[in-house]
């Protein structure tokens, strides 16, 4: 039996990059927990709380948006659009993580991150629906 590989040229790049960012954010939480000798919760430490929320927010959005972008690519969306979605989403997630991670929160980075995240989520969802129906 011959197997045929499904060739995806864009989504795996962003999935890989976002996966590496997720590992980095995870290590930031683990490192802070270790330094505080704290297994659960945040112990009232605002830096740990920020790290947890950056990590959690990343984990909440990345899987869904990657699936939506992947669906666009699998349905034949132009590769340039798929790259634009992946790049905008990745920049948005990094911007949000940076903004929220700062001791004095950088609201412009947080807002930019969420705008790019919501835009990517919306565009990839609508594109996926249109490609499925048309």
Secondary structure, DSSP 8 states (H G I E B T S, - for coil): --------SSHHHHHHHHHHHHHHHHHHHHHHHHHHT-SSS-TT-HHHHHHHHHHHHHHHHHHHHHHHHHHHHHTT--HHHHHHHHHHHHHHHHHHHHHHHSSS--HHHHHHHHHHHHHHHHHHHHHHHHHHH-
